[in-house]
Amino acid sequence: MRFPILPVYEGRSARTTSLATVVWVLFVMACSAGFAQEDQHSGLPEDISQEQFHVYLLVGQSNMSGRGEMSPEDRNPKRGIYALDANDQWKPASHPLHFDKPKIARYGLGIEFAEQMQAQDETLSIGLVPCAVGGTSLKEWSQGGKLYASAIARAKLAAKRGTLKGILWHQGEGDCRESKALTYRKRLTKLIGDLRADLGSPGLPFVLGELGHFRVGKKSRSDIVIQQQRSIPTHVDNTACVSAIDLGHVGDYSHFDAAALKTFGTRFATAMQSLQSSANEGDVLAPREASLYHQGWIDLNKNGKRDTYEDSTASIDARTEDLLSQMNVNEKTCQLVTLYGYKRVVKDDLPTPKWKESIWKDGLANIDEHINGIAGWRGDKESEYLWPPSKHARAINEVQRWFLEETRLGIPVEFTNEGIRGVCHHRATNFPAQVGIGATWNKQLAADIGRITGTEAKSLGYTNIYSPILDVARDPRWGRVVECYGEDPFLVGALGVQQARGLQNSGVASTAKHFAVYSVPKGGRDGKARTDPHVAPREMQQIYLAPFAEVIRDARILGIMSSYNDYDGIPVSGSSEMMIDILRKQLGFRGYVVSDSDAVKYLHSKHHVASSAKDAVRLFLESGGNVRTEFNSPKGFVLPLRELIEEKGISMDIVDDRVRDVLRVKFELGLFDNPYVANPKGGDGLVHSPLHRQTAIRAARESIVLLKNENQVLPLKKDLKSILVCGPNAKEIEHSISRYGPTGGEVVSILEGVQSAVSPDTVVHYAAGAETVDSRWPESEVLYEPPAGNDAKLIKEAVNLARDVDVIVAVLGESEDTIGESKSRTDLNLTGYQRELVQALHKTGKPIVVVLVNGRALSINWIDRNIPGIVEAWFPGEACGRAVADVLFGDYNPGGKLPVTFPRTVGQLPYNFPFKPGSQSGQGTGHNPNGKGSSRILGELYPFGFGLSYTEFTYGDLKITPEEIQPGESVEVTCRVTNAGDRAGDEVVQLYLRDELSSVTTYDSVLRGFERIHLAPGETKDVSFTIESRAMALLDRNMEWVVEPGDFAVLVGSSSQDIRLKGAFEVQASKE
């Protein structure tokens, strides 16, 4: 794994760090003259009990101490949060919290951590014991040293008044030289054990944070330290490692800035909450086989000795090869299949005696969607272990225990699940559809959603999440565009990287899908088709494979799902070019490939490239596939594979290679060392926690795009006399409950959101007005008939109510009947009689705002021309109604941008961004040699990247540095953005690049950077981008990635068409 490298902090010579230690110790001694004082609690209210006063020890170096910029407000004491000061007195906590270097101590993560911990239980008070010292190495914190002794003494002192609940650690910058970095895990593991022993708490939760992922010089090996830090939870019980990905610095490439530390504090709190347990219940439903479980290892093969594959100190490669050498054919073949979970294929929620007679008596690669709520969603009886999370985790542990204790080699199983709107589990946190996340254009938000999805999944017992979807939504007719981030590969890749990192930094694998060229079946047709994408090889690489390349390189995902479509006549799941040459050799993927459901079977039954079902098994494995997934028993794959091996119809080397990939991922996830959910009870306070719900609300708000606001019809006043909320999606919530996301939770409807937002005196009327589809749909799209019967009645009821109200909010769009898997369309207009409803309401003369709740671009030409206010809400998830109401009534200023182009008519398709020069132009005029005319609709309804705000933003001061570079060098671009209005708001600053001269035709322009920023009225911010060499590359005539010399135009603006600033730089010819 490769990471950017970090410079060392605050001087790293032995002389400097020794001085830091001496200064700190002398300072503490001078201030406190011992730790046995009895009056140290005088700063605490007397009514705080020891049980309700939770204490945390903060140790490490300067990034724990805090060097973030401060505002005057940061010095204000925090209610209910206390700090043990240098004089060993409890005082109300404020920034700076630490006092190791008073002249430079500033904003730290501790208080944000405390506030988030307190938010879980407002009856608690939080005590912080700051002990971090800038410039210190891990050696200086070792047992027997003065820093260690000071921290232990202060923690024990604090524990006299409160209850010690955990340790926060951030350090490592002082150990970035390679010789130290390589032993960091071993040394920190010893320190954790020493701290726990000396504090008398063997299982005390310990949360550490990664080093910053900043660009640095070559001498620092922070990449190694980060790897070592991430491995701690695999080797030490009740520990967690918090991601520092995407956290910024104060400008010195060393210290986190205040915004980063605030985020870091929240991440520390989330991790700590997941470790803490409110009950001392066991982690499995029945006692474990005690003879197998030893300190630091498990005797998985029951032979009484620690084999290499059972030894956590051995390398993953060595462990994998040792295990593979012990496996027989039956065990190997079982590692190449998925078992669908409860009520899908397996009928049991817990192991039964019959399992010893099943095909999986020899193991499995994974069990998919086990007890996740899909059974109840489909109408079957649900398992008693579905809820609460602690009960589910124990059930998962019991299944895992069966595989460890009842199979010969004890190979743990993975528990896979879907996770594109949150983890697919009953009552998990429910986020907007992925197209809505695309509309946020917010990388940090995508990372937060990934982290929450992964954290909830891990606490429930899942180990591998099928997310993100990296398909590029180039054709809005296709039904699954709702599950895609957008139509642009750079946007999809950037958000996909963050989602994948968030998942994997939470300790679960990210399996991206669907590889590859899946999202453009011929004519956008889904269902039984899903084949024959008409995509040229260069377009395949630049558009459809680009997001996978980004996520594999930058997030190092552990899983890929192969699709069941073909490309250029060869099914992807039977293509060695796709799954070996491109995926593994070109893109560098090192995880395992799981087939989409039926993809293996289709090699024979649909594509007819395999002579039989058994031959399809051979072709899948020889082409690079690892694990077959299908809605039937695994024996349908395992038994034919065993026959092939017996007949020598497949090389055993190929089988071993495929098994090796699966085992490697399981080792990387730590399943052989920590196979169980260590703290099942922790999930009860974690899944759908208040902090996670806040992120769901934030995501829903940020996903909303303001498409039209003529004469500032929005925001609406809350004290209106009366308002009509109508339309098929006014009360509907099913659109925000997905087969691939959480089920069973509560969703706030838009009608409920409006009712909660307006004043008590406002009368809110409701009428359905129309249904999403009429009784003749989809035939009614080609054989139109005016509304009659019940359809006409619904419209009339809405119009009658509309005549006497102040404002009409018409909530239109799509439903699960019109968008989703297998729900492709042949038209992009609103379905049913929704347009006729709006036309009838328009005749009343009342102000109208249309809210769209949908998953694809729609052709709403009449509404755009005649209705003053249009809000695009997508499928917003659990916070649907609240988020929409916040936008309608001005509590939130919309800042989302379109991740897809809205065409005017389906006849324009394909119509998207990026596009080749002239491919979306108008028609010729005058004496044009190619002819002239005016025979078609021109231009889009709304362009890619478009979105309005309740305020105005101005751009200026574009700087490009340097303006001349050599191939392989990067360019820095900065500009200044100002909020020129009177409302705070978000702007998405977008950077596009145009190659002015090239050996092949390139796109008119390409997205190469974006940042979502928040600005107060009158505030100005500098926005910076780095255009790396690979962002300038093209596939030349030899299909080689190269950066060609020449001029590049830099275009910065508010959408792909609203360009505010222009500049250029030149790539000079190579001097070689």
Beta strands, then each sheet from edge to edge (+ up, - down):
strand 1: 53-60
strand 2: 81-84
strand 3: 90-92
strand 4: 125-130
strand 5: 163-170
strand 6: 206-209
strand 7: 239-242
strand 8: 293-294
strand 9: 297-298
strand 10: 338-340
strand 11: 366-368
strand 12: 414-418
strand 13: 464-466
strand 14: 509-515
strand 15: 559-562
strand 16: 566-567
strand 17: 570-571
strand 18: 592-595
strand 19: 705-709
strand 20: 722-726
strand 21: 763-767
strand 22: 807-813
strand 23: 848-853
strand 24: 869-872
strand 25: 953-961
strand 26: 964-965
strand 27: 971-979
strand 28: 985-995
strand 29: 1006-1015
strand 30: 1020-1027
strand 31: 1034-1035
strand 32: 1041-1042
strand 33: 1046-1053
strand 34: 1059-1067
sheet 1: 3+ 2- 4- 1- 5- 6- 7-
sheet 2: 8+ 9-
sheet 3: 10+ 11+ 12+ 13+ 14+ 15+ 18+
sheet 4: 16+ 17-
sheet 5: 19+ 24- 23- 22- 20- 21-
sheet 6: 25+ 27- 30+
sheet 7: 26+ 34+ 33- 28+ 29-
sheet 8: 31+ 32-
end
